[in-house]
Amino acid sequence: MTAPPTPSTRPARQARLIDNPELLRERLKAAPSGPGVYLMRDLETRVVYVGKAANLRLRVRSYFSAVGTQQPRTRHLVERIFDFETIACLNEREALILENTLIKRYRPRFNVRLKDDKNYLYLKIPRPGAPDHHAPGTAREQVRQPRGESGQRATLFPRPYYSRRLARDDARYFGPYTNAISLRTTVRLLRTIFPFRTCSDEIFRRGRVCLDYHIKRCSGPCEGRIDADAYNDLLEQVQLFMEGRSAVLTAQLGESMSRAAENLDYEAAARYRDRLRAVERVAEKQKMLRGGREDQDCVAVALDGGRGMVALFAVREGRVTGMETHELEGVAELAPAECLGSFVAQFYGSAPRVPRTILLSDTVDDQEVLADFLSEQRGGPVDLRVPQRGATRQLVEQARETASVALRQQRIKEDFDAERSASLLADLQAQLDLAETPRRIECYDISNTMGTNSVGSMVVFEDGRPRPGHYRFFGIKTVEGANDFASMQETLRRRFARWVRAAREDAAGVSEDVPLEDPAGSNGGNTISDEATQAGADGTAPGEDGGAPGQLDTSLEPSTVIRRRGSRSRDDEDSFGILPDLILIDGGKGQLNAAREVLDESGLGDVPIFGLAKQNEELFRPGVAEPIVLPRDSPTLFLVQRVRDEAHRFAITRHRARRSRAALRSKLDVVPGLGPTRKRALLRRFGSVDGIREASLEDLSSEVPRSVALRIKELL
């Protein structure tokens, strides 16, 4: 049997470039030093990344220099590169155009990509008299020339229709629209204001009006109820409406109404009046910006858990006339500016029109090159601007919030997609080599500030989505200083002691009572405040007090289960009574080994437990040196990261609440005889603790008894 080939003995096509430094060195020397585009390929010769550079040789070399210090995403890319190609360009603008073209062709996994951009809808309005280059309603939209006199006449009354691609013709396109329902709703509204035809050419050639004419949804061009010039004016008005030019449109409609009235054509004047009122009603609903009336787009990006969403506001004549959201792929571990730059280049590279000004939420790289590229697309100057104040900044923040909300909504929909969740959990089971599907996942984290106000968090995911009612937190009581290992052990001991208690009660048929008092230290005090019952949107509860590992300590008072406000679910109270299918620890090998000791002591060594190290996003298994590395763009990794991030967020939320309560305590809290009412009176009179310190004994005695005033002076 021959030994497996080492990196130096593999055939060149099977060796990674980083494993063959001599070959890599020579190839980098041969790379051009001017502007251009580079393509990275994996073992199967698939393109995994496309990039552009002002100096190709320096840029490609930077990927293979000091690989160990690169960002995890870049290092993961370099480890997959088996070959690369370079394409020289005349300038950076040409390189940007070529980069966009190649990204759309290959859709590389490490590039930021518009999700499902091939399915975006456009509204197409052909030019009157010109044959439509793509037959509407056919699967392939093949070229079709009009047949006969009736076919030629149909071209004089073109019908607007939906299209999923742009053609190099003289037609007018509006879009792209990510939400098909939104576009179809807009078109239905348009037909009530501007009755253009929507029938096919075959029906048009019959020469008889249909039901649409009688319900005022069509102007009847097939029967000659409107001439070609008037119908063309109708389509021009549709174009103005879709472009958001309500001021120009209302002026035209008002002029047409006045002209018809002067000619005593009162029926036509009434139609123009109705259209004018409808347009004005729509314009009233559009947000008006203070300042100029220029046309501009506002683009903002939001990132969360390896997902990205862009919100685009269209501002026409100073009014927000439209909003679209676009989901991004391949954004894991990227900064918002990188994602935003890629989106702007890809979106406007194929958009039918580019506005004069584009407001951005972040400053993008190569902004001048991008502006030159968009200026060529528009046929005029384009200004990329990041507003810092005023109404435009507020608009950008509104767009950013819209993107964040859309991202959360998308995540919620996916959480409740049973098929997707089952697939994710099955893949996680396979990746971690688990005996059972991890339907219930618990994750633990510790948060403190210099060892003070330490809090342990427990978050629960069931069927791939969070179960906030089962979240719990533990105020650390037995650990002094910043010792995350010992704090993690206390958290797990208290959690699984509660499980033992619940199991015994179930066996004895005794229902668990929920006491009202909160033991000192478990939540930072003896009284549960309103703040303590609300950890963001999460239910909270401390765990069981100390005791022997895996056993109940009856010498300690029982702790409290705090339900989320408004919840009456018995299931939420039973969070401690359910064993997880998988435990995740936020940390590396140290935290994992500390947690494993507790499970072994408690007789729960068969419960799968892993540690997730944040630096390289590696999963560690107890007793195994080599970590498990999930693919960087894997939805399974995003699920694990999301669970870990939620535990971290919950721990920080509870830690900040404890720290805030501790910070609010002043020296006045320990003065005997000085209660909340007297303390408020002193603060109202003297303003602050410093004011009370400077006050005379007589002044203090006017607000509180003299004996209390003497104690205050002694203390301060």
Steps between C-alpha positions, in 0.01 A plus 500: 500500500638839405483789742258782419666782311626792706430854383836513325443171313139559390436574135486876447128496417426328834724713723391824658704796396614566857645145506723567199687823584741481205219472246309777677802729500555461127132548418482818706805637320324441167180674608439844341569805714222715356124516562285195436291216639609177668309172540570242773415135426463198729593134446205445263606815303188683622539874537473573873597869495521786251676825584640810337819692572696803387813281517422134439841367607498674837138416572529127421828477692335651808273194527794262539712717732485420874198275456487424872432865586224548244136539592324161539294556186808583291700213649218258422495626140878463456486144630261415216695658215652251259537739207448863406462701181562867426340717234669831422279804436566849368389675819327443834158593362526228236614258772192585706269430205670167430490403868123553512453298183705207632327502841162473330626224272677279757328608827812420709431390855745750658361805319214719615208415272147620448276208594273375223572807288395311186142489627453872559210653312503804272207689356558540127324757281587455129528803276194564278555393141807289576467120489548338837829314495379241750156346477320541835366196674737247340753298694800602290382843393612441143508772236168536320414736217142631464291321237258676270332838526334418834838400644656826383210691656552319831854643518349853501323410826764304694404336827719528810595160639736331744846382398783328686782625284612815325523499122707734287201667343334838520243395758464666839579284803418562865652296779636260603236413759586233755138487615281388211184560702599864550550551126172330406315710759652814348392396150145435619495851645639640175222341298238678710668835421641440152293234318759341271437167332627173649357251247721293270547593133279207396206636700576856385471395134136395551406867498237483778518652844493264795381526860804710599366788289159491663646509854732787399821296513577542128458788256381272216772548233403171332167653392637845429362664815834686539747612234870418493617846614268505801603146593867600471431793735342251740816288504713812548295578809553145624874552455491825699306325777748208516792746505343681795466832316167587654548878462551475122215253469251712696594804293438311175169360623386843620587653164319223312193542722490875437543453123220244486271730698574792265408275205174411680608134517378456853520121502872513419547778756333281763735212417804725536358637825461149643855408398633822652327432833625141507860607435474768769371244752795274428745791528355597838591158642864536392747636754625849409861582585608841617740677268554445130276320251772306324476135399707265712514147636572415863676167557574346842618155603439291813697188596421239761622145552651449154194648331468832319213721388504825304219755506466740207282811517421678173466878545350689206438873509568499871246224578564140602314324220611141549683253722661166421698250706762270352645198678875443469696176499865438586526776762634293792774688692492795261468866600189696396706722268625200300150360459357839408765563232436162339124556502519847342725374220286194424159662538558817303716316247181347360242758608305677223575841650744648751411809709717811519573447873529180702499531880694223673499381859876426496804620309588240237843409369611636161221756512641709214529196272144399588373854433671503157342164417151619598551830313558303182189291568294814551653708224566781746670569834404289802573612856553234770441664836502390865288763682605593852209716618163641410202348322713285269676341797162424656393340174812281499434391859139423407624286210744320729222426749280378214776261391540374858128440537486318164791283610326410826175426317684275256663313788167451676346355185792261462480404868147377444587315180481146634667343197795740513542454878494123467766516229722728713475278806565186295813660356613611848447145625714365216774762539533442876444122477212506747290195581174696489367810329574803723143627527576679827827694517616682812785749496679657799713811537651710781509879516671723760700819536836443670346211688207700640127445450565167325205345321461166327248470218309203363317532169292231335432427133237244409456377143752757380331808646531681835275413792517824708264363764766242593785751532653517849776698665710427808649763729844359590537479879784264590774628269724792588662703225516437125501120480290396203579131545371486858203724411406264217519205737275671757249584227482142375487350852203716589327431169528121520424494872167647400459220247561241772242674718244510218561132422443404864181704519369339181578157640319586824208657316549833677454821307769762544406812691649826381611709802485877481806603696832539322802392708767764548759492227315292242367811330694766685251554785206372701231656283425424138474830318304561183830523319595155620195349337589637159829397342437661169209287383603199706363319801757458777562301812792418723610142532512279806737608774839327534492168680678180414533444127189333368332499842267732685629699796205533736689740723454774244178681425340415168558747224240661285376419154414832338258476212505747215246771565156401374589132463285239671643197325577208725747380235714810557524415871631152415814613317727340761307174483611423142840360406656654188595298195807719456689742727711782356752693708610845389876452522789276411653192656535650850133583541403171335710288735365684804143438382575136425612442858159611628314269261716204603448576870124524445480169316414671171814413309296366209354845418688634194694818579715719275689826537481767230815715483416839354840586353493238226141376546622150584301237689693300760397158630621380844811284474557575129785733407393576143205740474200458272493777239166560330497669156514878544185564295312199635149563640589244767790716618271804499259310727777412746630857494153633556450282807838610638435869427160480667657354815761778494235769452285362779795478741604858427142624540466346846852606602431860404177495698684383815780747443255786456323416824832486682609833354178667615573413861668794675638553847160627604358145465686386813394788727269365774166675505535642148234336283396565140262784588754696707772434247284639219425808711871564558585456132212726400627769740877476447521348150768232553713316753761776468232760580397304807866481610538879477174570685507610863362288783215747545403479134502121515295503819229696321438198276578201728521440877814641664628155597484389133665827390789434742550150353503648150767756594709231668484277193559769237 
